[in-house]
Amino acid sequence: MTLIAVTRFEAVDTVTADEVRDRHTALVGAVRAARPGLTEARLGQLDDGQWVGVWRWDSADTLKAVRELVPTIPEVKQAFELVREGSAVVDEITVVDEL
């Protein structure tokens, strides 16, 4: 089943919006190169400054496999260098109906 992962986080104070977008773009490209299955990736920002990443996966198994590859993907570390420690929260949503 399709899975949507929603990640909310705060960037460290010294980071610009352009840096967050650039690292997100690099991260998405690296993840897609490492393993197929990431079908959509979106990045947004809430009014309070919090960032939200919405990634759609073809299955929970694919997401699990990518998480196992995380230590081998340098762009993961580079992206998370911008995240305020302790601020990241991930929700996983199993899609049960699409209209």
C-alpha positions, -999 to 999 in steps of 0.1 A, spaced: 0 0 0 10 36 -7 25 54 23 29 91 30 56 103 54 51 137 68 81 152 85 78 185 105 110 202 117 126 235 126 157 247 109 187 260 129 186 298 132 215 305 108 199 287 79 182 304 50 151 291 31 173 287 0 196 264 19 167 242 32 153 240 -3 187 232 -19 195 204 6 159 190 3 164 188 -35 198 171 -31 183 147 -6 154 137 -28 177 132 -58 201 110 -37 172 89 -23 157 83 -57 191 73 -71 197 49 -42 163 31 -45 132 36 -66 99 41 -49 97 78 -38 69 89 -61 64 125 -48 84 148 -25 71 182 -14 86 208 9 66 236 25 68 260 54 41 269 79 34 304 91 53 297 124 85 290 104 83 252 108 91 232 77 71 203 65 83 176 41 56 153 25 70 123 8 49 97 -10 62 62 -12 50 33 -33 50 11 -1 60 9 35 86 -18 25 103 7 2 105 33 30 119 7 53 146 -3 28 156 33 22 159 39 60 184 10 61 204 28 34 205 61 53 240 57 67 253 53 31 237 84 17 258 115 24 230 139 15 209 126 45 235 139 69 239 171 50 202 178 50 198 170 87 227 193 96 201 221 90 175 206 114 173 220 150 181 191 173 150 174 187 126 192 165 119 166 138 86 146 140 76 120 114 41 107 109 35 78 85 1 76 69 -11 45 51 -32 55 22 -65 35 23 -85 54 -3 -78 79 -31 -105 97 -51 
